[in-house]
Amino acid sequence: MAQELGKISKLEATSFKQGRKLFLIPLIYSIKDAHPEYIERFDLYWKQVTEQVENLEAKLGKICRVYHESISLGGDDGLNIMERLNPKSCQIAKQKCQDGAKLEVIEDKELAEETIDWERCLFIGFLSDKVARKVSEFYIEASRKRYEHISKSIDETLKADEIAILFIREGHLVQLPQDVEVFSVTPPALDEIHRWLRDRSLTKEPEDNSQSKT
């Protein structure tokens, strides 16, 4: 069960000494040609993530393993790919690796690519309900296998009493090992990003409806 980050400071650090631990970081990506208001919230989010991770390390111990979705290579090659995908998460990951942590590969490249391809198909849309159902089934099955692989990889690499950090998108369905104590890192800026995106969506919808009538 994930610990609420806000409550950690009220607990004695000694109560967390034993067992495997994982800091779970919602992976927020930049948006191409993003609005300055989004960029401001995006930058604040990652600043707060960095601060909260440092706070957790001060209480619980140093991070030994780094896990990141969509990365199928380890070492410098993996960090280079991560830099292109998300410079913000890469900055944190690179610092932890410099401090002695190891970047572990949790993705199966073929499964990850298959899942992404089926997801892209779903975004396109379909005329046939039958085709839509089939593609949805393929996506669900590929996702299931991918998440099972990620869970197994974490279980096999995270050793007794070690601490790891996992960067993964919200809404993931990874079932983490039951003996791993999960600390969800959810800075206030995450709610601000959600609210901003929701408000923008509500504002844009009437505009789109108005344009469709002209």
Buried (B, 14 or more C-beta within 10 A) or exposed (E): EEBEBEEBEEEEEEEBEEEBBBBBBBBBEBEEEEEEEBEBBBEBBBEBBBEBBEBBBEBBBEBBBBBBBBBBBEEEEBBEBBBEBBEBBBBBBBBBBEEEBBBBBBBBEEBBBBBBEBEEBEEEEBEEEEEBEEBBEBBEEBBEBBBBBBBEBBBEBBEEEBBBBBBBEEEBEBEBBEEBBBBBBBBEBBEBBEEBEEEEEEEEEEEEEEEEEE
